Amino acid sequence: MTNAALDRLLAVLVVAMAATGLMTLRAGTPDAGWLFTLHDVLAGALLLTVVVKATRSAPKAAGRRRWGRLVVGLAVALLASASIVAGYAWVASGSIPAIDLPAIGSVTVLTLHVWIGIVLLPVLVIHLMPRRWHLLRPGRSFTGDAVARLVTRRSLLSGLSLLAVSMTTLAGAELLDRARGGRRRFTGSRWLSGGQPPPTTFFGEPAPTIGLDGWRLRVTGRVGRATELALADLRALGERDLQATLDCTSGWALAATWRGVTLESVLKIAHVGPDAATVEVRSVTGWTSSFPISEVPGLLLATGVGGKMLPSENGAPCRLVVPDRRGLDWVKWIAEVHVT
């Protein structure tokens, strides 16, 4: 495989990894299981390609004293390798491995996998500038004949070899996980037992302080009557229980009984306009999640979980419960529901 072809393969794999990774953050239904498998297989192929690229390029760059490009190139290789190794370590661990970081606290290895991948993208852009962009776009000579030359027996064998090694590595990690008693959901998250989820925030920040007496749920936007509800007013609309699985992107999943009021009942008293299309749920922290109006009947504004009051670190006084979506859409510390 030529260096140009190798660079193009790396670019395709990085883009595919980033795209599938971002999509998995919100894919919560079993029919999306293929997306997680594809992401895992791509990871193995990318790791092998990075190793090949580094072994080819690093000696040449050092021999020509291109120290700047060498440093950035090695940074790209190390970040990509670290992110992928962290992901495979998560799969094979049989548990929920975590690392304590200064000023942040304990984070799971899966979270590190995501964070390192995010850091990698801008470093990769720097690495590609200014001389490498032409490798990622077809030139004038990139005709049908050129495409035919790329699809050769050697290139097909190389691709199949990458795929075979990647799938074998993934299968080995899965076997290690099962041998260690690991139980994972189709998303890769590990099942927890118990009635209440562990406290989490996206960047390890503390839970906001919210006074229950002064808290109000605002309903705004395309409604007939802008509404504010105190916690007692919300509960007076009629509470119900809902069995739903909270699947956190940090790597755990918990099936629990949530108690609260349907979002539909709240919007009903606010007289949502007939032309409403979207509902946006906003947290006091600024985090938001949007849903088409057709999904509203399945959403719950929870004030309790596992037969107890909802703890502050889990979103009290009110958090959103969204069956079949992952934890990023389960907005905590709700302040406002905005209809558009």
N, C-alpha and C positions, 0 to 999 in steps of 0.2 A: 504494500500500500504506500503510495507516494505521500510526502509530507503535506501537500495541499489537500489530498483526500482525507488524510488523518485529521487535519484541522477542521475540515467540513464535518466529518463524523463527530468530532468533539462538540462543535457548535450545535449540531442537531440533537445530540444526546443531552447537552446542558439545557437547551430550550425545552425539550420533551420532559426532562426531569422537573424543571421549574413549573411547567404548565400542569403536569399531573400532580405535583406536590401541592400547588395552590388549589386545584380542584378537590383534592382529598380533604382539605380543611373544612369543607362544608358538605361533603358527600356522606349522608347518614343512612341510606337505605341499602339493603342487601344487594339489590340489583346493580349497585355501583362497586361491588366487590372486585370486578375485573380491573377497575382503575387503580386500586391499591396494589394488585398483583403486577400490573404493568409497571407501576412506579418502582417496585422492588426489583424487577428484572432489568429495567433500564439502569438502575443503580449499579448493578454488577458489571454491566457492559461499559458504563462510564468509568468505573474504577480501573478496569483493565486497559481501557483506551488512554486514560491519564498516565498510567504507568509506562505504557509504550511510548507515549509522547515525551515524557520526562527523560526516559533513558536515551531517546534519540537527540533531543534538543539541548539538554543541559551541557553535555560535553562540548558541543559545537559553540554554544554561547560563551562558555568559559574559555575555550581556545581562542576565540576572537575578542575576548575581554569586553564583552557586552554585559557588564555587571548589572546595569539597571534592569535590562530585560530579563536577565537571569534571575534576579531577586523577585521580580513581579511574577515571572513564570513559575518559579518554585512556590511562591505564595499561593498561586492559583491551584497548583497540584496538591499542595499540603491541605488547603482548605477543602477542596473537593474530596480528597481521600479521607480527611477527618470526618466530614459530614456523612459520607457513605459508611465508613467503619462504625460510626456511632449508630447509624440506622440498623446495620446488621447485628451489632452488639445488643440492641434492643430486642430484635427478633429472637436471638439465641439465648437470651439471659434466663428465661423461665421465671422472671420476677419483674419488679419495677426498679431498675437501677437508677440511682440519683447521685448528683454531685453537688456539693456545697460551694457556692460562689460568693465571693465578698460583695457586700452591699445588696445582694439579691436574695441569697438564701439557697435552699435546696431546689434544684431543677432536675427533671428527669433527663436521661440520656436521649430520649426521643426529642425533647425540647431543644437540646443542644444540636441535634441533627438538623432541625429546622432553622435555628438561629445561625449556624455556620453556613448553611445554604444561602440564607439571605445576605450575609456578609460577602459571600463569594461573588455574587452577581456584579456589584460595582468594581471589584478588583479585576474581574474578567473583562469588563469594558475597558479598563485602563490598559490591560494587557493587549487587547486587540487594537488599540489606537497607537499610532496612526497608520501602521503599515499592514495590518492584517485584515482590514475590512474587505479588501478585494478578494480574499480567499472565500468569503462567505456569500458572494453574489456571482452569478454567472457572467462571464465576459462575452465579448462579441463572438468568440470562437466556440462558445458553449452551445453547440448545435445538437441535432438528433444523433449525429455520428459520435459526438463526444459523450453523450449519455450512454450510447451503446458500448463505447470503449470502457466506461466505468463499470457497467454490469458485465463483468467478465467472470470466468470460472474462479479466478483467484479471489476477486472481491466477494463473490457469493460464499466461497469457503471460509473467508475471514469473518464474514458476518455470521454465518452459521456457527462458527467456532466460538465467537463472542457470546452468542445466544446460549449455546450449550453450557459453556463455563458459568455464565451468570445464573442460569436456571439450576445448575448443579449446586452452586454456592448457596442459593436461596433454599433449596431443598435440604441441604445439610444444616443450615441455621434453624429451619423449621423442626427438623428431627431433634436437634439439641434442645430446643425449647420444650418439646413434648417430653423428652427424657427427663427434664428437670421439673416436670409438672406444670408447665406454663399453660394458661388458658387465655386465649386472645379472641377478641371479636374480629369480624371480617375487616374492620378498619385497622387492625393491629393493636388496638387498645386492650389492656389487660383488665379482666373482670375483677371487680371488688365486691366484697360482701358487706353487709351492714345496711342500715336504713338511711344514713346521711352521708352525702359526698364530702370528701376532704376539701378544705379551703384552698382556693387557687385564684390567682390573678395573672393576667397575661405576661407582665414583666416583673412579677414578684412584688409589686407595690402593695401597701397596706389597704385594707378595706376602708372605704370612706365612712366618716362618722355621720350618721343620720338620726336626728331626733324623731321618734315615732309620733309625738304629739304634733309636730309642725310639718310632718311629711304630707304631701298631697300628690295625687296622680292627676296630671293634667291631660285632657283630651282636646286636641286642637286640630285646625286645618279645615278640611271640607266636611264640616259637620253643621247641623242645624243649630246646635247649642254648645258652645265651648263649656267644658265641664271640669270641675275639680272635685276629687273624691279623697276624703280622709280614709285611713285604714279601716275604721269602723263602717264607713259608708260603703267601701268596697266589699267588705264581707257581707254586708246586709243584702247585697244583690243575690246571694245564694252560692254557697261553696259546694264543691264536689271534689271527689278523688279521681286521680288519673294515674294509671301505671305507665311510666315512660322511662326510657334509658337515656341517661346523661352520658354522652361519649365525649370526653375532654380531649382536646388536641395535644395535651401533655402526655397522654398515653394510658388513661384509665377509663373504664366504663362502669356505671352503676345503674342497675335496675331498681327503681324506687317508686314509692307511692307519694305523689305530690297532691297537696290540697290547696285549692284556690278557687278563683272565679274565672269563668271563661271570658276571653277578650271580646267575644261576640256580644255578651250581655252588657259589657261596658259601652261598646260602640252603639248598642241599641238605644240606651238612654241619652246618648249624645246626638242621636238622629243623623246618622251618616248619610251624606248625599247620594243619590242614585248613580251619579257619575264618578263616584270614588273608585280608584283603581289600585292604590297601594297604601299599606299601613307601615309606618316606620316607628319602631319602639326605641326610645332613647333612655340612656342611663345618666345618672348624675355625674358620671365620670366622662361623659362625652361619647361613649361607645354606642353604636346604633346597629340595628338590623332591620331590613325591610322585607315585606312579604306581600304577595298579591292578595287582593281582597278575598279571593276564593279560598285562601288557606286559613282565614280568620277562625272559622268554626272549630278547628282542631287545636287552637292555641289557648294556653292557660296562664293566668296571672297568679302565680303560686305565692302563698304566704306561709306554707308549712310543708314539711317533708318528713317521711318516716314516722308519722304520728306525733311530731313535735313542731313547735314554732320554727320557722325558717331562721337559721342563725345569721348574724350580721355578715360573717365572712362568706356566706353562701347566697347573699343577695337581698337580705331583709332590708326593708319590710316587704318587698315584692320583687319577684323575678319572673322571667318568661320561661315557660316550658314549651318546647317545640319538638314533639315526637318526629322521628325520622330526619332530624337535622342534628349536626354536631354542636358541641358546646359553645362555639363562637357565636351562634345565633340565640343562645339562651341568655338573653340580656339580664344582667344583675342590677340591683339598685335602680329600678325603673323610676323615672321622673315624669316621662311624657309619652303619650301615644299621639302621633301626628298622622292625619289622613290626607292623602293627596289624590 
